[in-house]
Amino acid sequence: MIDIRIRAAAPSDAESVLAFWRESAEGTSISDDVDGVKRLLDRDPEALLLAVDGDRIVGSVIAGWDGWRASLYRLAVLPPYRRRGISTALLKTAEERFAALGGRRADAMVLEANERAHHVWAAAGYERQDSWRRWVKPFTR
């Protein structure tokens, strides 16, 4: 039997989080390094939510709040733990956090090619918004 607990990540989790993302998340980010994870936690210590089974990270979501927008990134679940309600629990925790902070809606960054993720987000009540596109400009290469 598994006993999943949701908690905020600590700076000491940075390397484990990166290893978890390499195994469980789709795509990579320019911020995928220890310094990037620690900067996130320095800025907002409650933003990176982890689902843990004992000491093992089995799920994650970044629930970023900037005072204006509630943004979700890096929803991922370890493959053997999928279809057990972990993403639902992570999203519920993130949404409760946003509501407590005054958030009115959440935006999720979802890779276009990740069809499995589209189904997860739709099942959680999120809708694709075709009227917007993401524009990016990296500061480093």
C-alpha positions in Angstrom: 0.0 0.0 0.0 1.3 3.5 -0.8 0.9 6.5 1.5 1.2 9.6 -0.7 1.7 12.9 1.0 1.7 16.3 -0.7 4.3 18.8 0.6 6.2 21.9 -0.6 9.7 21.2 -1.9 12.8 22.3 0.1 16.0 23.6 -1.4 17.6 20.3 -0.4 15.2 18.5 -2.8 16.6 20.3 -5.9 18.7 17.4 -7.2 16.1 14.8 -6.5 13.4 17.0 -8.3 15.6 17.3 -11.4 16.2 13.5 -11.4 12.4 13.0 -11.0 11.7 15.4 -13.9 14.2 13.6 -16.2 12.3 10.3 -15.6 8.8 11.5 -15.4 8.2 14.9 -17.2 7.9 15.6 -20.9 10.3 18.2 -22.3 13.0 20.2 -20.7 13.4 23.8 -19.6 16.2 26.3 -19.7 15.8 26.5 -15.9 16.4 22.7 -15.3 19.3 23.0 -13.0 19.9 23.1 -9.3 20.2 26.9 -9.3 17.0 27.3 -11.2 15.0 25.1 -8.7 16.6 26.9 -5.8 15.7 30.3 -7.3 12.1 29.3 -7.6 12.1 28.2 -4.0 13.8 31.4 -2.8 11.2 33.5 -4.7 8.2 31.4 -3.6 8.9 28.6 -1.1 5.5 27.1 -1.5 5.4 27.0 -5.3 6.9 23.6 -6.0 4.5 21.0 -4.7 5.7 17.4 -4.4 3.8 14.1 -4.0 6.0 11.8 -2.0 5.8 8.1 -1.1 8.0 8.0 2.0 11.2 9.8 0.8 10.5 9.1 -2.9 9.2 11.9 -5.2 6.4 10.4 -7.2 4.7 13.6 -8.5 5.2 17.3 -8.9 3.5 20.6 -10.0 4.8 24.1 -9.9 2.0 26.4 -8.7 3.4 29.8 -9.4 1.6 32.9 -8.1 2.8 36.4 -9.0 0.0 38.4 -7.4 -1.8 38.6 -10.7 -1.8 35.2 -12.3 -1.9 31.6 -11.1 0.3 29.5 -13.3 0.9 25.7 -13.4 3.9 24.0 -14.8 5.6 20.6 -14.6 2.7 18.5 -13.6 4.3 15.1 -13.7 3.8 11.7 -12.0 6.3 8.8 -11.9 5.2 6.3 -14.5 4.5 3.4 -12.1 2.4 5.7 -9.9 0.1 7.0 -12.7 -3.6 6.6 -12.7 -3.8 6.6 -8.9 -5.1 10.1 -8.4 -1.8 11.8 -7.7 -2.1 14.5 -10.4 -5.6 15.2 -9.1 -4.3 15.6 -5.5 -1.5 17.9 -6.7 -3.9 20.1 -8.7 -6.3 20.3 -5.8 -3.6 21.4 -3.5 -2.3 24.0 -6.1 -5.9 25.3 -6.7 -6.5 25.6 -2.9 -3.2 27.5 -2.6 -4.2 29.9 -5.4 -7.7 30.5 -4.0 -6.2 31.3 -0.6 -3.8 33.9 -2.2 -6.7 35.5 -4.2 -6.3 33.8 -7.5 -9.3 33.7 -9.8 -8.2 31.2 -12.4 -5.2 29.1 -13.2 -3.3 28.8 -16.4 -1.4 25.6 -17.3 1.6 25.3 -19.6 1.1 22.1 -21.5 3.3 20.8 -24.3 1.3 20.7 -27.6 2.7 17.3 -28.5 1.9 15.7 -25.1 -1.5 14.1 -25.9 -1.6 12.2 -22.6 -1.3 15.5 -20.7 -4.1 17.0 -22.7 -6.4 14.2 -21.4 -5.2 14.8 -17.8 -5.8 18.5 -17.9 -9.2 18.1 -19.6 -10.3 15.6 -16.9 -9.3 18.1 -14.3 -11.6 20.7 -15.8 -9.1 22.8 -17.8 -9.9 23.9 -21.3 -7.5 24.7 -24.1 -7.5 28.4 -25.0 -6.8 28.7 -28.7 -6.9 32.5 -28.7 -3.5 32.8 -27.0 0.0 31.6 -27.9 3.1 31.7 -25.8 6.0 34.0 -27.0 9.4 33.4 -25.5 12.8 35.0 -25.5 15.6 33.1 -23.7 18.1 35.4 -21.8 20.8 32.8 -22.1 21.7 30.2 -24.6 
